[in-house]
Amino acid sequence: MKNEILAQEHCPYCKRHCSLIDPHCGKGKALAAKRIKEEKKEKEEKKEPSIDPEADEWKDIQSEIRLMRLCKNGCHLLPERKAGKQGGKAARLYIVAALAEKGGLTQKELKENSGLHFKELEKVLQKLEKKGCIIRKPDEGKDIKIILTGKGYESAKEHMRDWKRENDSIFSPLTEEEKSSLEHILKKILR
C-alpha cells in the first residue's frame, strides 16, 4: 500500500522519484498534467449545478404556474359556490340584466360581453323568447337586435332580487376598479 501511495504522489518514471507536484522529467510532467485533468473532471462530475434562487426565469415559471392553478381552481369553484345555486339561471340573468341596462343589444354584442359560446347563447335566447321575455328585431345590415319585453323587464328585476338574496357576492372583497381589472385581464387571456 505504501508503494501505491508513493506511486500516486511521486513520479514512477525516473530514479529520483520526485514529487508529482513539481516533477523534473518530461514523463513526470505529462503524468502530473493528466492527473490534474482527471481530478478536475471528477470534481465537475460530483459538483451539483449552481442554483440561483433569484433567477428571473424561475420566478416567471412559478408565477405562471401559480396563476394557472388559481384560474383552474377558480373555474371549478366559482360556479359551484354561486351560480350552482341558480342552476341555468345565471346565463339568463346576465342576458336580461345586460338588456335591461342597455335597452337592447345585437346577438354579436351579447356574445362578446357574456363570454358564452354561440350555441349556449342561442339556447338561452330561445328559452327567453319562448317565455315572452325578449323579442328579436332586424337591425342594420344582417344584425338582429334583442330587446326586452315588459314581461322580460319584470322577470329581470325578479331574477336580480333572487340572485342578491341567495348569493352574497363572491366578488364582494373586490372594489369596482379591481372587478373591472379582473374582467379586462380574463378577457385578454381568453381571446
HELIX and SHEET records of a PDB file:
HELIX    1   1 LYS A    2  GLU A    9  1                                   8    
HELIX    2   2 GLY A   26  LYS A   46  1                                  21    
HELIX    3   3 ASP A   56  LEU A   78  1                                  23    
HELIX    4   4 PRO A   79  ALA A   83  3                                   5    
HELIX    5   5 GLY A   84  GLN A   86  1                                   3    
HELIX    6   6 LYS A   89  LYS A  102  1                                  14    
HELIX    7   7 GLN A  107  SER A  114  1                                   8    
HELIX    8   8 PHE A  118  LYS A  130  1                                  13    
HELIX    9   9 GLY A  150  GLU A  166  1                                  17    
HELIX   10  10 GLU A  176  ILE A  189  1                                  14    
SHEET    1   A 3 GLY A 104  THR A 106  0                                        
SHEET    2   A 3 ILE A 144  LEU A 148 -1                                        
SHEET    3   A 3 ILE A 134  PRO A 138 -1                                        
END                                                                             
